[in-house]
Amino acid sequence: MKATTTIAAAILASFVSAPAFAVDWAEVKGTEIVLFYPGQSSYEWALTPTAHSGGYKVREGKNCHQCHISEEKGKGERLVSGRPLINGETKEPSPIAGKPGSIAANVKFARDDKNLYVHLEFAEGTQPDARMDPEWATKVTMMLSGDGTPEAQRFGCWSACHDDDASMPSAGTAQRTKYLGDTRVTSGRQGGGDVLKSADELAALRAGGYQLEYWQARLNPGAKAVAASGTVFDKRETARISAVTADAGLANGTWSVTLSRPLIAGAPYRDLLAGKTYTVGFAIHADHTAKRFHYVSFERTLTLDGTGADFVAAKQ
């Protein structure tokens, strides 16, 4: 077992140390997306018609982006301010004074024979120092899922954002990380709590591809980017050795961030195959924010060398 672990660690270490960013991004078409401040808008809230006016449409099968693409700036401005929604509910009880409601990012994907790359360019604008995360000024995250996680295909990052996660309305003093609802025995308006399904049931979910994968670049101006990655299943878990690499630079207020990993990286990572469609979502923690105090995108689709998706990672 020790020898096997050592070999696996060596393989992953080779991924991390390999030069990864040979893509000429000037030759890759980008798409602008808007990431907005979500406040305490949870997965359960989105499903509840009495709280969320679109709850009935969600229950009929609508996805988030089908109703709300192009509304991100307005939503972010209202939510970040702490002003009540139409139904009188306030989704941000702890507003950060002076914080912008949204960030626009230009996003590009590419691939070669071995790796998938994603490149983001964005300006954070004038951000107040939140003093929540003393270690990292900015964190850029991509969440990725496949057809084994149907709620992620519909709700993107919201599939793991529950009402009882840390700092959410039903959390109390609990410090739960993001998780997927089907790992719980029961779930309701206040989330799924801490009672997990049996080990056999959880193993079956994992075997069916039921999990999210995240890639993250941790950034400080003037310093080398630090990569992290892992999965979200019954909780968020960070990989001990990341198969994801990160590179970043800051010039004239604009970050350029590239994340990459091998198409086939082994467990716990998902195999990335040409012609298949994946769901991706993005998040940016700006100026020392942490947990839910971030900007997020609605879900988008990604394919490798295919068609009909929001993003196509063409072979370079």
C-alpha positions as CSV (number, residue, x, y, z in Angstrom):
1,M,0.0,0.0,0.0
2,K,2.8,2.4,0.9
3,A,4.6,1.8,-2.4
4,T,1.3,2.4,-4.3
5,T,0.8,5.6,-2.5
6,T,4.3,6.8,-3.2
7,I,3.9,6.1,-6.9
8,A,0.6,7.9,-7.1
9,A,2.1,10.9,-5.3
10,A,5.0,10.9,-7.8
11,I,2.6,10.9,-10.7
12,L,0.6,13.8,-9.3
13,A,3.8,15.7,-8.4
14,S,4.9,15.4,-12.1
15,F,1.5,17.0,-13.1
16,V,2.1,19.9,-10.8
17,S,5.7,20.6,-11.8
18,A,5.1,20.2,-15.6
19,P,5.1,23.4,-17.7
20,A,1.4,23.8,-18.5
21,F,0.6,27.1,-20.1
22,A,1.7,27.0,-23.7
23,V,-1.6,28.2,-25.1
24,D,-1.6,31.4,-27.2
25,W,-4.7,32.9,-25.6
26,A,-4.8,35.7,-28.1
27,E,-5.8,33.1,-30.7
28,V,-8.7,31.7,-28.5
29,K,-12.2,33.3,-28.6
30,G,-13.4,34.4,-25.2
31,T,-16.9,34.8,-23.8
32,E,-17.8,37.4,-21.2
33,I,-19.7,36.2,-18.2
34,V,-20.9,38.2,-15.2
35,L,-20.3,36.9,-11.7
36,F,-22.6,38.4,-9.1
37,Y,-22.9,38.5,-5.4
38,P,-25.5,35.9,-4.2
39,G,-25.9,36.7,-0.5
40,Q,-27.7,33.9,1.3
41,S,-29.5,32.5,-1.7
42,S,-29.5,28.8,-1.2
43,Y,-30.4,25.7,-3.2
44,E,-33.4,25.1,-0.9
45,W,-34.5,28.8,-1.2
46,A,-34.4,28.5,-5.0
47,L,-36.8,25.5,-4.9
48,T,-39.3,27.2,-2.6
49,P,-42.1,29.1,-4.4
50,T,-43.2,31.1,-1.4
51,A,-39.6,32.5,-1.0
52,H,-38.4,32.5,-4.6
53,S,-40.8,33.8,-7.2
54,G,-39.3,31.4,-9.8
55,G,-39.6,28.4,-7.5
56,Y,-42.6,27.0,-9.5
57,K,-40.6,27.2,-12.7
58,V,-37.6,25.5,-11.1
59,R,-39.9,22.7,-9.9
60,E,-41.2,22.4,-13.5
61,G,-37.7,21.8,-14.8
62,K,-36.3,25.2,-15.6
63,N,-32.6,25.9,-15.0
64,C,-31.2,29.0,-13.4
65,H,-29.7,30.4,-16.5
66,Q,-32.9,30.0,-18.6
67,C,-34.5,32.8,-16.6
68,H,-31.7,34.9,-15.2
69,I,-28.9,35.2,-17.8
70,S,-28.4,39.0,-18.3
71,E,-29.9,39.8,-14.9
72,E,-26.7,39.2,-13.0
73,K,-25.6,42.9,-12.5
74,G,-29.0,44.0,-11.2
75,K,-29.3,41.0,-8.9
76,G,-25.8,41.5,-7.5
77,E,-26.4,45.2,-6.8
78,R,-29.6,44.4,-4.8
79,L,-28.2,41.5,-2.9
80,V,-24.9,43.1,-2.0
81,S,-26.7,46.1,-0.6
82,G,-28.8,44.1,1.9
83,R,-32.0,45.6,0.5
84,P,-35.0,43.3,0.7
85,L,-36.3,41.3,-2.3
86,I,-39.8,41.8,-3.8
87,N,-41.2,39.4,-1.1
88,G,-39.6,41.5,1.6
89,E,-36.9,38.9,2.5
90,T,-33.4,40.2,3.0
91,K,-30.7,37.8,1.6
92,E,-27.7,39.7,3.0
93,P,-27.9,40.4,6.8
94,S,-24.2,41.4,6.9
95,P,-23.5,43.7,3.9
96,I,-20.0,44.8,3.3
97,A,-20.1,48.6,2.8
98,G,-18.9,49.7,-0.6
99,K,-18.7,46.3,-2.1
100,P,-19.6,46.1,-5.9
101,G,-22.4,43.8,-6.8
102,S,-20.7,42.0,-9.7
103,I,-17.5,41.3,-11.7
104,A,-17.3,40.7,-15.4
105,A,-14.8,38.0,-16.6
106,N,-13.7,37.0,-20.0
107,V,-13.4,33.2,-20.1
108,K,-11.6,31.0,-22.6
109,F,-11.1,27.2,-22.8
110,A,-8.5,25.2,-24.7
111,R,-7.0,21.7,-24.7
112,D,-4.1,19.8,-26.1
113,D,-3.5,16.0,-26.1
114,K,-2.9,15.9,-22.4
115,N,-4.5,18.8,-20.6
116,L,-7.6,21.0,-20.3
117,Y,-7.0,24.8,-19.8
118,V,-9.3,27.6,-18.6
119,H,-8.2,31.2,-18.7
120,L,-10.0,34.1,-17.0
121,E,-9.3,37.8,-17.3
122,F,-11.2,40.2,-14.9
123,A,-10.8,43.4,-13.0
124,E,-12.0,43.3,-9.4
125,G,-12.7,47.1,-9.3
126,T,-12.6,49.0,-6.0
127,Q,-13.1,46.4,-3.3
128,P,-13.2,47.0,0.4
129,D,-10.9,44.8,2.4
130,A,-13.2,42.2,4.1
131,R,-10.5,40.9,6.4
132,M,-12.0,37.4,6.4
133,D,-9.2,35.5,4.8
134,P,-5.8,36.9,5.9
135,E,-3.8,34.6,3.7
136,W,-5.2,35.2,0.2
137,A,-6.3,38.4,-1.4
138,T,-8.2,36.7,-4.2
139,K,-9.4,33.2,-5.0
140,V,-10.6,32.1,-8.4
141,T,-12.5,28.8,-8.6
142,M,-14.1,26.7,-11.3
143,M,-16.6,24.0,-10.3
144,L,-17.0,21.1,-12.8
145,S,-19.5,18.3,-13.0
146,G,-20.8,15.7,-15.5
147,D,-24.0,13.8,-16.1
148,G,-23.8,11.9,-12.9
149,T,-24.8,15.0,-10.9
150,P,-28.2,16.2,-12.4
151,E,-28.8,19.0,-10.0
152,A,-25.5,20.6,-10.9
153,Q,-26.5,20.5,-14.6
154,R,-29.5,22.6,-13.6
155,F,-28.2,24.8,-10.8
156,G,-24.4,24.8,-11.1
157,C,-22.7,25.9,-7.9
158,W,-26.1,26.2,-6.1
159,S,-26.4,22.4,-6.1
160,A,-23.8,22.5,-3.3
161,C,-24.9,25.7,-1.6
162,H,-27.3,24.7,1.2
163,D,-29.3,26.6,3.7
164,D,-27.4,25.0,6.6
165,D,-23.9,25.6,5.2
166,A,-21.6,27.8,7.3
167,S,-22.9,31.4,7.5
168,M,-26.1,30.5,5.7
169,P,-29.6,31.2,7.3
170,S,-30.1,27.8,8.9
171,A,-26.5,27.0,9.9
172,G,-26.6,28.3,13.4
173,T,-23.1,27.7,14.8
174,A,-22.4,24.8,12.4
175,Q,-19.4,25.0,10.1
176,R,-20.6,22.7,7.3
177,T,-18.8,23.0,4.0
178,K,-20.5,22.7,0.7
179,Y,-22.1,19.3,0.1
180,L,-24.5,17.5,-2.3
181,G,-28.0,16.8,-1.1
182,D,-28.4,13.1,-2.1
183,T,-25.7,12.2,0.4
184,R,-28.1,13.0,3.2
185,V,-30.9,10.7,4.5
186,T,-33.4,13.5,4.5
187,S,-33.5,17.1,3.3
188,G,-35.8,20.0,3.7
189,R,-36.1,23.8,3.5
190,Q,-33.4,24.2,6.1
191,G,-30.9,21.8,4.3
192,G,-29.8,18.2,4.9
193,G,-28.1,18.3,8.2
194,D,-25.5,15.8,9.2
195,V,-27.1,12.4,8.9
196,L,-25.5,10.6,5.9
197,K,-26.8,7.7,3.9
198,S,-25.2,4.3,4.5
199,A,-21.7,3.6,3.3
200,D,-23.0,1.3,0.5
201,E,-25.4,4.0,-0.7
202,L,-22.6,6.6,-0.7
203,A,-20.3,4.3,-2.6
204,A,-23.0,3.7,-5.2
205,L,-23.5,7.5,-5.7
206,R,-19.7,8.0,-6.1
207,A,-19.5,5.1,-8.6
208,G,-22.2,6.8,-10.7
209,G,-20.2,10.0,-10.9
210,Y,-22.2,11.9,-8.3
211,Q,-19.8,14.6,-7.2
212,L,-18.5,18.1,-8.1
213,E,-14.8,18.9,-8.8
214,Y,-13.3,22.2,-8.1
215,W,-10.1,23.9,-9.4
216,Q,-8.8,27.0,-7.6
217,A,-6.1,29.6,-7.9
218,R,-5.1,31.3,-4.7
219,L,-3.7,34.8,-5.4
220,N,-1.7,37.6,-3.8
221,P,-0.5,40.6,-6.0
222,G,3.1,40.2,-6.9
223,A,3.3,36.5,-5.7
224,K,3.2,33.2,-7.6
225,A,-0.3,31.7,-7.9
226,V,-1.0,28.6,-5.6
227,A,-3.2,25.9,-7.0
228,A,-5.7,23.8,-5.0
229,S,-8.3,21.3,-6.1
230,G,-10.6,18.7,-4.8
231,T,-14.2,17.4,-4.7
232,V,-17.6,18.2,-3.2
233,F,-19.6,15.1,-2.2
234,D,-20.8,14.8,1.4
235,K,-18.5,17.6,2.2
236,R,-15.8,19.7,0.4
237,E,-12.5,17.8,0.4
238,T,-9.2,19.3,-0.8
239,A,-6.8,16.9,-2.6
240,R,-3.6,16.3,-0.7
241,I,-1.6,16.7,-3.9
242,S,-3.4,18.8,-6.5
243,A,-3.5,17.7,-10.1
244,V,-4.5,21.2,-11.0
245,T,-1.8,23.8,-11.8
246,A,-2.3,27.6,-11.7
247,D,-0.6,30.6,-13.2
248,A,-1.6,34.3,-12.8
249,G,-0.5,37.9,-13.2
250,L,-1.9,41.2,-12.3
251,A,-1.4,44.2,-14.6
252,N,-3.2,47.6,-14.4
253,G,-5.9,46.2,-12.1
254,T,-6.7,43.2,-14.3
255,W,-6.0,39.6,-13.3
256,S,-5.1,37.0,-15.9
257,V,-5.5,33.5,-14.4
258,T,-5.0,30.1,-16.0
259,L,-6.0,26.8,-14.5
260,S,-5.1,23.5,-16.0
261,R,-5.1,19.8,-15.3
262,P,-4.6,16.5,-17.2
263,L,-7.6,15.2,-19.1
264,I,-7.1,11.9,-17.3
265,A,-5.8,12.5,-13.8
266,G,-7.1,9.5,-11.9
267,A,-9.3,9.5,-8.7
268,P,-10.8,11.6,-7.4
269,Y,-10.8,13.6,-10.6
270,R,-13.3,13.0,-13.5
271,D,-12.0,11.8,-16.8
272,L,-12.4,14.6,-19.4
273,L,-13.4,13.1,-22.7
274,A,-13.8,14.6,-26.2
275,G,-17.4,15.0,-27.3
276,K,-18.9,14.8,-23.8
277,T,-20.6,17.8,-22.2
278,Y,-19.8,19.1,-18.7
279,T,-21.3,21.8,-16.5
280,V,-19.0,24.5,-15.2
281,G,-19.5,27.4,-12.8
282,F,-17.1,30.1,-11.6
283,A,-16.5,32.0,-8.3
284,I,-14.3,34.8,-7.3
285,H,-13.4,35.8,-3.7
286,A,-12.2,39.4,-3.9
287,D,-10.1,41.3,-1.4
288,H,-9.8,38.8,1.4
289,T,-13.4,37.5,1.5
290,A,-14.2,33.9,2.5
291,K,-17.0,31.3,2.4
292,R,-20.2,32.7,0.9
293,F,-19.0,36.3,0.5
294,H,-18.0,35.7,-3.1
295,Y,-19.1,36.4,-6.7
296,V,-20.6,33.4,-8.6
297,S,-21.8,32.7,-12.1
298,F,-24.8,30.8,-13.3
299,E,-24.1,27.4,-14.8
300,R,-22.6,27.0,-18.3
301,T,-21.9,24.0,-20.5
302,L,-18.5,22.9,-21.7
303,T,-17.5,20.4,-24.4
304,L,-14.2,19.2,-25.7
305,D,-14.1,19.5,-29.5
306,G,-17.9,19.3,-29.7
307,T,-20.7,21.7,-30.5
308,G,-23.8,23.1,-28.9
309,A,-22.2,24.1,-25.6
310,D,-21.5,27.5,-24.1
311,F,-17.8,26.8,-24.2
312,V,-15.8,24.6,-26.6
313,A,-12.3,23.6,-25.6
314,A,-10.8,23.3,-29.0
315,K,-7.6,21.3,-29.5
316,Q,-4.5,23.5,-29.8
